[in-house]
Amino acid sequence: MSNKPSIVKGTRDFLPDVMAKRNHIFDTIKQVFVKYGFLPIETPAMETTETLMGKYGEEGDRLIFKILPRGDKLKDGFKPEEALRYDLTVPFARFVVMNQNEITFPFKRYQIQPVWRADRPQKGRYREFYQCDADVVGSDSLVYEVELVQIFDEVLSNLGLTDFSVKINNRKILSGIAEVCGEADKIIPITVAIDKLDKIGKDGVIKELEERGISHKAIKKIDPLFSLTGSNQDKLKTLKDFLADSEIGLKGIEELTYVIDQVEGMGLRKAKLELEVTLARGLNYYTGAIFEVAANNVKIGSICGGGRYDDLTALFGLSGTSGVGISFGADRIYDVMSELNLFPESALQSTKVLFINFGEDEQNQSMKYAKHLRDTGISCEVYPSAAKMKKQMKYANDRSIPYVVMIGSDELKNGTLTYKNMESGEQETANINQLIAEFNS
């Protein structure tokens, strides 16, 4: 007996209707990326472990899938040389360094490819999933931070989301907080802990800070920031007072103020821009702005993220090349849109017309007409055999094909065709040119 087939946990097969919805998301994201001047690239699924390790913090490093070379056995002390990419940002930094003589700076790229993480699968968290990234390298201008917030807003608004928040912070502010608390050398454990506020709550964060060796005095000083309220301007004022003795912290305030003022001055379509002082994202390579997007009416975690990274390309030998970027989590966006029933019917239709097959002569005429329709951009199919009408109509219904065309002996003789609207049941008779005009109107 053959074994029952299965797939790896945390991965999925995608049926055609699901792929149609996913492609709707990808196409919507891509259109906005192109509108803002981003160019497409691709990088390999595999990178060297040297490229990936040490870039994501200790938690990220543990989630990297390492590859065992073919035919080798796992031995004590064995260190794999290759791994599946964890995200698209670090491979992009490697790409920039290797191709710096072939690209023009500032270089704006978008990339839509899968990534892999050795995570525990759960709702909204997969081991293989797509990221849709847009990054700019070669400029430290805050204009790009403003544009990236606008891209979040435009993409998600175009996808039909109406209640979502773009949360923003700055890594320099987090460094300033650690500095004024007397724990400047512990910025990483502090940010890793406070980044979990929405998952483990204030008490959980305090417990983790204590476990990570942060002093009680420092925790007491940080405490008021866990419940910072008011408008973005109110929060900025409070932070400015809190960080008055930190040069790097005040620099972060200055950068954040510019971005917030510019975005609020121009306005957003649907997004709410929120300063979130505990937002850290836990990735070591961020040095400036940090972004995260959440759908407010669905419990699924963040659906987008990003930030500025000034030193990432320096890890591969190219210093002085600042970068900033964002990533759309297509899989989580799909789950949000499914829960809120946001996919348009047009996203599900792949075939607009089915030609019913009544026999050899009718089939030959249908194939000629089908070519005319396709030449004008109308998707259509010819049923492959003269099966019973009930079977052919069921095929059209199961595929959600909105129109069927029937060419019988009378239509062959008159050079006409009869087409039926499958939703209303109405039938009309026309010639092929009239049909094309009707469907393209």
C-alpha positions as CSV (number, residue, x, y, z in Angstrom):
1,M,0.0,0.0,0.0
2,S,1.2,3.5,-0.8
3,N,1.7,6.0,2.0
4,K,-0.9,8.7,2.5
5,P,0.6,11.9,1.1
6,S,1.3,14.8,3.4
7,I,3.1,18.2,3.4
8,V,5.5,19.7,5.9
9,K,3.8,21.4,8.8
10,G,3.7,25.2,8.4
11,T,3.5,24.9,4.6
12,R,0.4,24.9,2.3
13,D,-1.0,23.9,-1.1
14,F,-2.9,26.7,-2.8
15,L,-6.0,25.8,-4.9
16,P,-6.8,28.0,-7.9
17,D,-9.4,30.2,-6.1
18,V,-6.9,30.8,-3.3
19,M,-4.2,31.7,-5.9
20,A,-6.5,34.1,-7.6
21,K,-7.0,35.9,-4.3
22,R,-3.3,35.9,-3.5
23,N,-2.5,37.2,-6.9
24,H,-5.0,40.0,-6.3
25,I,-2.9,41.0,-3.2
26,F,0.4,40.7,-5.0
27,D,-0.8,42.7,-8.0
28,T,-2.2,45.5,-5.8
29,I,1.0,45.7,-3.9
30,K,3.1,45.7,-7.0
31,Q,1.1,48.4,-8.7
32,V,1.7,50.8,-5.8
33,F,5.4,49.9,-5.6
34,V,5.8,50.7,-9.3
35,K,3.9,54.0,-8.9
36,Y,6.5,55.1,-6.3
37,G,9.4,54.3,-8.6
38,F,10.6,50.9,-7.2
39,L,12.2,48.4,-9.5
40,P,11.9,44.6,-9.3
41,I,14.7,42.2,-8.4
42,E,15.0,38.6,-7.2
43,T,17.6,36.8,-5.1
44,P,18.2,33.0,-4.5
45,A,16.2,31.0,-2.0
46,M,19.5,29.9,-0.5
47,E,22.1,32.1,1.0
48,T,25.4,31.2,2.8
49,T,25.0,30.9,6.6
50,E,27.7,33.5,6.9
51,T,25.4,36.0,5.1
52,L,22.4,35.3,7.3
53,M,23.7,34.5,10.8
54,G,24.1,37.3,13.3
55,K,21.9,39.7,11.6
56,Y,18.5,39.0,13.3
57,G,19.4,38.7,17.0
58,E,19.6,35.5,18.9
59,E,15.9,34.6,18.5
60,G,16.0,35.2,14.8
61,D,19.2,33.1,14.3
62,R,17.5,30.2,16.0
63,L,14.7,30.3,13.4
64,I,17.0,30.0,10.3
65,F,16.6,26.8,8.3
66,K,20.1,25.4,7.7
67,I,20.7,23.0,4.8
68,L,22.4,19.6,5.1
69,P,24.5,19.0,2.0
70,R,23.4,16.0,-0.1
71,G,24.6,12.7,1.1
72,D,26.2,14.1,4.3
73,K,25.2,13.0,7.7
74,L,24.7,15.3,10.7
75,K,27.7,15.0,12.9
76,D,28.8,16.7,16.1
77,G,30.3,20.0,15.4
78,F,28.9,20.1,11.9
79,K,28.3,23.7,10.6
80,P,26.1,24.0,7.5
81,E,27.4,26.4,5.0
82,E,24.0,27.2,3.4
83,A,20.6,28.2,4.6
84,L,17.1,29.2,3.4
85,R,16.6,32.9,3.5
86,Y,14.9,34.2,6.7
87,D,13.8,37.5,5.1
88,L,14.4,39.6,2.0
89,T,16.3,42.5,3.6
90,V,19.6,40.9,4.5
91,P,19.9,39.1,1.1
92,F,19.1,42.5,-0.4
93,A,22.0,44.1,1.4
94,R,24.3,41.4,0.1
95,F,22.8,42.0,-3.4
96,V,23.6,45.7,-3.2
97,V,27.2,45.1,-2.2
98,M,27.8,42.5,-5.0
99,N,26.0,44.6,-7.7
100,Q,27.0,48.1,-6.6
101,N,28.6,48.9,-9.9
102,E,25.5,47.9,-11.9
103,I,22.8,49.9,-10.0
104,T,22.1,53.6,-9.6
105,F,21.9,55.1,-6.1
106,P,19.5,55.9,-4.4
107,F,18.4,52.4,-5.5
108,K,14.7,51.6,-5.0
109,R,13.8,48.0,-5.3
110,Y,10.8,45.8,-4.7
111,Q,10.9,42.1,-4.2
112,I,8.1,39.5,-3.9
113,Q,9.4,36.1,-2.9
114,P,9.0,33.4,-0.3
115,V,11.0,33.2,3.0
116,W,11.4,30.4,5.5
117,R,11.5,30.3,9.3
118,A,11.8,27.3,11.6
119,D,8.9,28.5,13.7
120,R,6.1,26.7,15.5
121,P,3.2,26.8,13.1
122,Q,0.0,28.5,14.4
123,K,-2.7,30.8,13.1
124,G,-1.2,33.5,11.0
125,R,2.3,32.1,11.5
126,Y,3.8,29.8,8.8
127,R,7.2,28.3,8.2
128,E,7.1,29.2,4.5
129,F,5.5,32.5,3.5
130,Y,5.8,35.3,1.1
131,Q,7.1,38.8,1.8
132,C,6.5,41.8,-0.4
133,D,9.3,44.3,0.2
134,A,10.2,47.8,-0.9
135,D,13.5,49.2,0.1
136,V,15.7,52.3,-0.7
137,V,19.5,52.3,-0.2
138,G,21.9,55.1,-0.8
139,S,20.1,57.9,1.0
140,D,19.4,58.9,4.6
141,S,16.6,61.3,3.5
142,L,13.5,61.1,5.7
143,V,11.5,61.7,2.6
144,Y,11.6,58.0,2.1
145,E,10.1,57.3,5.5
146,V,7.2,59.5,4.6
147,E,6.7,57.7,1.3
148,L,6.8,54.3,2.9
149,V,4.0,55.3,5.3
150,Q,2.0,56.5,2.3
151,I,2.6,53.2,0.6
152,F,1.3,51.3,3.6
153,D,-1.8,53.5,3.5
154,E,-2.4,53.2,-0.3
155,V,-1.9,49.5,-0.6
156,L,-4.1,48.5,2.3
157,S,-6.8,51.0,1.4
158,N,-6.8,49.7,-2.2
159,L,-7.2,46.1,-0.8
160,G,-10.3,47.3,1.1
161,L,-9.1,47.6,4.7
162,T,-10.7,50.5,6.5
163,D,-9.5,50.2,10.1
164,F,-5.7,49.8,10.4
165,S,-2.9,51.5,12.3
166,V,0.6,52.3,11.1
167,K,2.7,52.2,14.3
168,I,6.0,54.1,14.2
169,N,9.0,54.5,16.5
170,N,12.7,55.2,16.2
171,R,15.5,53.0,17.3
172,K,17.4,56.1,18.5
173,I,14.6,56.8,20.9
174,L,15.0,53.2,22.3
175,S,18.8,53.8,22.6
176,G,18.1,57.1,24.4
177,I,15.7,55.3,26.8
178,A,18.4,52.8,27.7
179,E,21.0,55.5,28.1
180,V,19.0,57.7,30.5
181,C,18.1,54.6,32.5
182,G,21.8,53.9,32.9
183,E,21.7,50.7,30.8
184,A,23.1,51.9,27.5
185,D,25.0,48.7,27.1
186,K,21.9,46.6,27.4
187,I,19.9,48.1,24.5
188,I,19.3,44.7,22.8
189,P,17.8,42.9,25.8
190,I,15.7,45.9,26.6
191,T,14.3,46.2,23.1
192,V,13.7,42.5,22.8
193,A,11.7,42.5,26.1
194,I,9.6,45.6,25.5
195,D,8.8,44.6,22.0
196,K,6.6,41.8,23.5
197,L,4.4,44.2,25.4
198,D,1.3,43.4,23.3
199,K,1.9,39.6,23.7
200,I,2.9,39.1,27.4
201,G,1.6,42.4,29.0
202,K,3.4,44.8,31.2
203,D,4.0,42.3,34.0
204,G,5.5,39.9,31.6
205,V,7.9,42.5,30.1
206,I,9.0,43.6,33.6
207,K,9.7,39.9,34.5
208,E,11.7,39.4,31.3
209,L,13.7,42.7,31.9
210,E,14.6,41.4,35.4
211,E,15.6,38.0,34.0
212,R,17.8,39.8,31.5
213,G,19.7,41.7,34.2
214,I,18.1,45.1,33.9
215,S,18.2,46.9,37.3
216,H,15.1,47.7,39.3
217,K,16.0,51.4,39.1
218,A,16.1,51.3,35.3
219,I,12.8,49.4,35.1
220,K,11.1,51.9,37.4
221,K,12.3,54.7,35.2
222,I,11.0,53.0,32.0
223,D,7.6,52.1,33.7
224,P,5.7,55.3,32.7
225,L,6.5,54.6,29.0
226,F,4.4,51.4,29.0
227,S,1.2,53.4,29.3
228,L,2.1,56.5,27.3
229,T,-1.2,58.1,26.0
230,G,-2.4,61.1,24.1
231,S,-1.9,62.3,20.6
232,N,1.3,61.8,18.6
233,Q,2.3,65.4,19.5
234,D,1.6,64.7,23.2
235,K,3.7,61.6,23.2
236,L,6.6,63.5,21.4
237,K,6.5,66.2,24.1
238,T,6.6,63.6,26.9
239,L,9.5,61.8,25.2
240,K,11.4,65.0,24.6
241,D,11.3,65.8,28.3
242,F,12.2,62.2,29.2
243,L,15.2,62.1,26.8
244,A,16.4,65.6,27.5
245,D,19.8,64.3,28.6
246,S,20.3,61.9,25.7
247,E,21.7,63.3,22.4
248,I,20.9,60.2,20.5
249,G,17.4,60.1,22.0
250,L,16.7,63.7,21.0
251,K,17.9,62.9,17.4
252,G,15.3,60.2,17.3
253,I,12.7,62.6,18.4
254,E,13.7,65.1,15.7
255,E,13.5,62.4,13.0
256,L,10.2,61.1,14.2
257,T,8.7,64.6,14.5
258,Y,9.6,65.3,10.9
259,V,8.0,62.1,9.6
260,I,4.8,62.5,11.7
261,D,4.4,66.2,10.8
262,Q,4.8,65.5,7.1
263,V,2.4,62.6,7.0
264,E,-0.2,64.3,9.1
265,G,0.1,67.4,7.0
266,M,-0.6,65.6,3.8
267,G,-3.2,63.2,5.3
268,L,-3.8,59.5,4.9
269,R,-6.7,57.7,3.2
270,K,-7.6,55.1,5.8
271,A,-4.5,54.5,8.1
272,K,-4.1,55.8,11.6
273,L,-0.5,56.9,12.3
274,E,0.4,56.1,15.9
275,L,3.6,56.7,17.8
276,E,4.3,53.5,19.7
277,V,7.3,54.0,22.1
278,T,7.5,50.3,22.9
279,L,7.7,49.2,19.3
280,A,11.1,47.6,18.7
281,R,10.6,44.7,16.3
282,G,13.5,42.9,17.8
283,L,15.8,43.0,14.8
284,N,19.3,44.1,15.5
285,Y,19.9,45.8,12.2
286,Y,17.4,48.7,12.7
287,T,19.0,52.1,13.4
288,G,16.3,54.7,12.8
289,A,12.6,54.6,12.0
290,I,10.7,51.4,12.9
291,F,7.3,50.6,11.4
292,E,4.6,48.0,12.1
293,V,1.0,47.8,10.8
294,A,-1.9,46.1,12.5
295,A,-5.5,45.5,11.4
296,N,-7.5,46.8,14.3
297,N,-10.6,44.7,13.9
298,V,-8.8,41.3,13.5
299,K,-6.7,39.5,16.0
300,I,-3.8,38.3,14.0
301,G,-0.7,40.3,14.9
302,S,1.2,42.7,12.6
303,I,0.6,42.4,8.9
304,C,3.4,44.7,7.8
305,G,6.7,46.0,9.2
306,G,9.9,47.7,8.4
307,G,12.5,50.3,9.3
308,R,15.8,52.1,8.6
309,Y,19.1,50.2,8.7
310,D,22.2,52.4,8.4
311,D,24.9,49.7,8.9
312,L,23.6,46.6,7.1
313,T,25.6,46.8,3.9
314,A,28.7,47.6,6.0
315,L,28.5,44.0,7.2
316,F,29.3,43.0,3.6
317,G,32.0,45.6,3.0
318,L,30.1,48.6,1.8
319,S,29.9,51.4,4.4
320,G,28.1,54.7,4.3
321,T,25.1,53.3,2.5
322,S,21.9,53.9,4.5
323,G,18.8,52.0,3.8
324,V,15.1,52.0,4.7
325,G,12.4,49.5,3.8
326,I,9.1,47.9,4.5
327,S,7.5,44.5,4.1
328,F,3.9,43.4,3.5
329,G,3.1,40.0,5.0
330,A,0.9,38.7,2.2
331,D,-0.2,35.6,4.1
332,R,-1.5,37.5,7.1
333,I,-3.1,40.1,4.8
334,Y,-4.9,37.2,3.0
335,D,-6.2,35.9,6.4
336,V,-7.4,39.4,7.3
337,M,-9.2,39.9,4.0
338,S,-10.8,36.4,4.2
339,E,-12.1,37.1,7.7
340,L,-13.5,40.5,6.6
341,N,-14.8,39.2,3.3
342,L,-12.8,41.8,1.3
343,F,-11.9,40.0,-1.9
344,P,-13.8,41.4,-4.9
345,E,-15.6,39.0,-7.2
346,S,-13.4,40.1,-10.1
347,A,-10.4,38.6,-8.3
348,L,-11.9,35.1,-8.5
349,Q,-12.9,35.1,-12.2
350,S,-10.3,33.6,-14.5
351,T,-12.6,32.6,-17.4
352,K,-15.4,35.0,-18.6
353,V,-16.9,32.8,-21.3
354,L,-17.5,29.1,-21.8
355,F,-18.4,27.8,-25.3
356,I,-20.8,24.9,-25.0
357,N,-19.8,22.0,-27.2
358,F,-22.7,20.5,-29.4
359,G,-20.5,18.5,-31.8
360,E,-17.6,18.6,-34.2
361,D,-18.8,21.4,-36.5
362,E,-20.0,23.5,-33.6
363,Q,-16.7,22.9,-31.8
364,N,-14.6,24.1,-34.7
365,Q,-16.6,27.3,-35.0
366,S,-16.4,27.8,-31.2
367,M,-12.6,27.5,-31.4
368,K,-12.5,30.2,-34.1
369,Y,-14.7,32.5,-32.1
370,A,-12.7,31.8,-29.0
371,K,-9.5,33.0,-30.7
372,H,-11.3,36.3,-31.6
373,L,-12.3,36.8,-28.0
374,R,-8.8,36.0,-26.7
375,D,-7.2,38.4,-29.3
376,T,-9.3,41.2,-27.7
377,G,-8.3,40.3,-24.2
378,I,-11.5,38.3,-23.2
379,S,-10.7,35.1,-21.3
380,C,-12.6,32.1,-22.6
381,E,-12.7,28.3,-22.9
382,V,-14.2,25.8,-25.2
383,Y,-15.7,22.7,-23.5
384,P,-13.6,19.8,-24.8
385,S,-16.3,17.3,-25.7
386,A,-20.0,17.2,-26.6
387,A,-21.1,16.1,-23.2
388,K,-24.6,16.4,-21.8
389,M,-25.7,20.0,-21.5
390,K,-26.3,19.5,-17.7
391,K,-22.6,18.5,-17.2
392,Q,-21.3,21.5,-19.2
393,M,-23.5,23.9,-17.4
394,K,-22.4,22.5,-14.0
395,Y,-18.8,23.0,-15.1
396,A,-19.5,26.7,-15.8
397,N,-21.3,27.1,-12.4
398,D,-18.5,25.3,-10.5
399,R,-15.9,27.5,-12.1
400,S,-18.0,30.7,-11.6
401,I,-17.9,31.5,-15.3
402,P,-20.4,34.3,-15.8
403,Y,-21.3,33.7,-19.5
404,V,-21.8,30.6,-21.7
405,V,-22.0,30.8,-25.5
406,M,-24.1,28.3,-27.5
407,I,-23.6,27.6,-31.2
408,G,-26.1,25.1,-32.5
409,S,-27.1,24.3,-36.1
410,D,-29.2,27.4,-36.5
411,E,-26.4,29.7,-35.3
412,L,-23.9,27.9,-37.6
413,K,-26.3,28.6,-40.5
414,N,-26.9,32.2,-39.6
415,G,-23.4,33.1,-38.5
416,T,-24.7,34.1,-35.1
417,L,-24.3,32.8,-31.5
418,T,-26.4,32.8,-28.4
419,Y,-24.9,33.9,-25.1
420,K,-26.4,33.4,-21.6
421,N,-25.8,35.4,-18.4
422,M,-25.4,32.6,-15.8
423,E,-26.5,34.9,-13.0
424,S,-29.7,36.4,-14.4
425,G,-30.5,33.6,-16.9
426,E,-31.1,36.1,-19.7
427,Q,-30.1,35.0,-23.2
428,E,-29.2,37.2,-26.2
429,T,-28.4,36.4,-29.9
430,A,-25.6,38.3,-31.6
431,N,-22.7,38.0,-34.0
432,I,-19.1,37.7,-32.8
433,N,-18.4,41.4,-33.3
434,Q,-21.4,42.4,-31.3
435,L,-20.4,40.0,-28.6
436,I,-16.9,41.4,-28.4
437,A,-18.3,45.0,-28.2
438,E,-20.7,43.9,-25.4
439,F,-18.0,42.3,-23.3
440,N,-15.5,45.1,-23.8
441,S,-18.0,47.9,-23.0
